[in-house]
Amino acid sequence: MIRTLAWMLVAALVAATGGCATVKPGGGPDDVAALAAEIRALGPEVAPDEAERAARIAYGYSLQLAREYGVTDPPLVHNAKVIHGLRERGLCNDWTEDLSKRLKQERFRTLTVHWAISPPKPFRIIHHSVVISRRGGTIEEGIVLDPWRHGGALYWARTPKDDHYDWRPRMEVREELVKGRVTTGG
C-alpha cells in the first residue's frame, strides 16, 4: 500500500511539473466541426460524411473510454493506478487499441486508421496514439487523435505539428525495439 501511494505521488509530481494537467473535456459541436474540417482537408478524395463521422466518434468515444477506464486523474497518475492494479485499463496503448478498433468498425472508404508510436526520448516515455489519414496516406500526412494526453479530452493535430512526439508506424518502432536500436526509456 505504501509503495503504491509512493508511486502515485511520484506520478502526480511528474504530471504537475510536466504540464499534464487534466483539461476540460471538449467535444462540443464546434470542436467536432473543426476536427471534421481538418480531416476533410487531408485530401479532395475524403468523403465529408466520413470526416464528420470520424470526428464525432473520436470525441465521443474518447469521453466514453475515460468513463469506462475510471479516469479521475492526470494521465501519468492514472498510469500508476493501472500499473499497481487499481484500474484495469487506461495506458496510452489501451486508448489507442480501443479507439482504433472503434474507428475501424466504420470501414471508411476514404480514410485510413493507423496505430502510431513515438519512441521514448529523454524525459519522455514511449507513447502510442491513433493517426487518421486519407485512404493510402501515411502517418506523417495524417492527424494525431490522442485521448490519453488529457485523460479523455481529445487532443488532435496534424502529425508534423505535434512537437511533443515523433510519430512513426507501429511496426517500424516495434522492429527497432526488438533489434535493440530503441530502448524503452526509464
C-alpha positions as CSV (number, residue, x, y, z in Angstrom):
1,M,0.0,0.0,0.0
2,I,2.8,2.4,0.9
3,R,4.7,1.5,-2.3
4,T,1.5,2.2,-4.3
5,L,1.0,5.6,-2.7
6,A,4.6,6.5,-3.2
7,W,4.3,5.7,-7.0
8,M,1.1,7.7,-7.2
9,L,2.8,10.6,-5.5
10,V,5.8,10.4,-7.9
11,A,3.4,10.2,-10.9
12,A,1.5,13.2,-9.6
13,L,4.6,15.2,-9.2
14,V,5.8,14.3,-12.7
15,A,2.4,15.2,-14.1
16,A,2.3,18.5,-12.3
17,T,5.8,19.5,-13.4
18,G,5.3,18.1,-16.9
19,G,2.2,20.1,-17.7
20,C,0.0,17.0,-17.9
21,A,-2.9,18.5,-16.0
22,T,-6.4,17.3,-16.9
23,V,-8.2,19.7,-19.2
24,K,-11.9,20.5,-19.6
25,P,-13.4,17.9,-22.0
26,G,-14.3,19.2,-25.4
27,G,-16.4,17.5,-28.0
28,G,-19.0,20.2,-28.5
29,P,-20.3,20.9,-32.0
30,D,-17.6,23.5,-32.7
31,D,-14.8,21.1,-31.7
32,V,-16.3,18.2,-33.8
33,A,-16.8,20.6,-36.7
34,A,-13.2,21.8,-36.5
35,L,-11.8,18.3,-36.5
36,A,-14.1,17.2,-39.3
37,A,-12.9,20.1,-41.4
38,E,-9.3,19.2,-40.7
39,I,-10.0,15.6,-41.7
40,R,-11.7,16.7,-44.9
41,A,-8.7,18.9,-45.7
42,L,-6.5,15.7,-45.8
43,G,-7.4,15.5,-49.5
44,P,-10.2,16.1,-52.0
45,E,-11.0,12.3,-52.0
46,V,-12.0,12.4,-48.4
47,A,-15.8,11.9,-48.1
48,P,-17.3,14.7,-46.0
49,D,-19.7,12.3,-44.2
50,E,-16.8,10.1,-43.3
51,A,-14.8,13.0,-42.0
52,E,-17.7,14.1,-39.8
53,R,-18.4,10.6,-38.5
54,A,-14.7,10.1,-37.7
55,A,-14.6,13.4,-35.8
56,R,-17.8,12.6,-33.8
57,I,-16.5,9.1,-32.9
58,A,-13.1,10.4,-31.9
59,Y,-14.5,12.9,-29.5
60,G,-17.5,10.9,-28.2
61,Y,-15.7,7.6,-27.8
62,S,-12.7,9.2,-26.1
63,L,-15.0,10.5,-23.4
64,Q,-16.8,7.2,-23.2
65,L,-13.4,5.4,-22.7
66,A,-12.5,7.9,-19.9
67,R,-15.7,6.9,-18.1
68,E,-15.1,3.1,-18.7
69,Y,-11.4,3.4,-17.6
70,G,-12.4,5.3,-14.4
71,V,-10.1,8.3,-15.3
72,T,-10.2,10.8,-12.5
73,D,-6.5,11.9,-12.5
74,P,-3.9,13.2,-14.9
75,P,-2.6,10.5,-17.3
76,L,0.6,9.6,-15.5
77,V,-1.3,9.2,-12.2
78,H,-3.9,7.0,-13.9
79,N,-1.0,5.0,-15.5
80,A,0.4,4.4,-11.9
81,K,-3.1,3.2,-10.9
82,V,-3.2,0.7,-13.8
83,I,0.4,-0.5,-13.1
84,H,-0.5,-1.1,-9.5
85,G,-3.8,-2.8,-10.2
86,L,-6.1,0.0,-9.0
87,R,-7.5,0.4,-12.5
88,E,-7.8,-2.2,-15.3
89,R,-7.1,-0.1,-18.3
90,G,-6.1,3.4,-19.4
91,L,-2.5,3.3,-20.5
92,C,-1.9,5.0,-23.9
93,N,-1.8,1.7,-25.7
94,D,-5.2,0.8,-24.3
95,W,-6.7,4.1,-25.6
96,T,-5.1,3.5,-28.9
97,E,-6.3,-0.1,-29.2
98,D,-9.9,0.8,-28.3
99,L,-10.2,4.0,-30.3
100,S,-8.5,2.3,-33.3
101,K,-10.9,-0.7,-33.1
102,R,-13.9,1.6,-32.9
103,L,-12.9,3.7,-35.9
104,K,-12.1,0.7,-37.9
105,Q,-15.6,-0.7,-37.3
106,E,-16.8,2.1,-39.6
107,R,-15.0,0.6,-42.6
108,F,-14.2,4.0,-44.0
109,R,-13.7,4.0,-47.8
110,T,-11.7,7.3,-47.9
111,L,-9.8,7.2,-44.6
112,T,-7.1,5.0,-43.1
113,V,-6.7,4.5,-39.4
114,H,-3.1,4.0,-38.2
115,W,-1.5,2.9,-34.9
116,A,1.4,5.2,-34.3
117,I,4.2,5.0,-31.7
118,S,6.6,7.7,-30.6
119,P,9.8,6.1,-29.3
120,P,11.0,7.3,-25.9
121,K,13.1,10.4,-25.7
122,P,15.0,11.7,-22.8
123,F,12.3,12.7,-20.2
124,R,9.6,11.0,-22.3
125,I,8.1,7.6,-22.2
126,I,7.1,5.6,-25.2
127,H,3.7,6.7,-26.4
128,H,1.0,5.2,-28.6
129,S,-1.8,7.0,-30.5
130,V,-4.2,6.8,-33.4
131,V,-3.5,8.7,-36.5
132,I,-6.1,9.1,-39.3
133,S,-5.1,9.9,-42.8
134,R,-6.7,9.9,-46.3
135,R,-7.0,6.4,-47.8
136,G,-3.5,5.3,-48.6
137,G,-1.9,8.2,-46.7
138,T,0.9,7.9,-44.3
139,I,1.2,8.7,-40.6
140,E,3.2,11.9,-41.5
141,E,0.3,13.1,-43.7
142,G,-2.4,12.4,-41.1
143,I,-3.9,13.8,-37.9
144,V,-3.0,12.5,-34.4
145,L,-6.0,11.6,-32.3
146,D,-4.7,11.3,-28.8
147,P,-7.3,10.9,-25.9
148,W,-4.7,9.7,-23.4
149,R,-2.8,13.0,-23.3
150,H,-5.6,14.8,-21.5
151,G,-7.4,12.0,-19.8
152,G,-10.2,11.6,-22.3
153,A,-10.4,15.1,-23.6
154,L,-9.3,14.5,-27.2
155,Y,-6.1,16.2,-28.4
156,W,-5.7,16.4,-32.1
157,A,-3.2,18.0,-34.5
158,R,-1.6,17.4,-37.9
159,T,1.2,14.9,-37.2
160,P,4.0,17.2,-38.2
161,K,2.6,19.9,-35.8
162,D,2.6,17.7,-32.8
163,D,6.0,18.7,-31.4
164,H,5.7,16.6,-28.3
165,Y,6.1,13.3,-30.1
166,D,7.9,11.8,-33.0
167,W,5.1,9.7,-34.5
168,R,6.1,6.6,-36.6
169,P,4.5,3.4,-37.8
170,R,3.9,0.9,-35.0
171,M,5.6,-2.0,-36.7
172,E,8.7,0.1,-37.5
173,V,9.2,1.1,-33.9
174,R,8.5,-2.5,-32.7
175,E,11.1,-3.9,-35.0
176,E,13.6,-1.4,-33.7
177,L,12.8,-2.3,-30.1
178,V,13.3,-6.0,-30.9
179,K,16.6,-5.3,-32.6
180,G,17.7,-3.2,-29.7
181,R,18.0,0.1,-31.7
182,V,15.5,1.8,-29.5
183,T,15.2,1.5,-25.7
184,T,12.0,1.8,-23.8
185,G,13.4,4.7,-21.7
186,G,13.4,4.9,-17.9
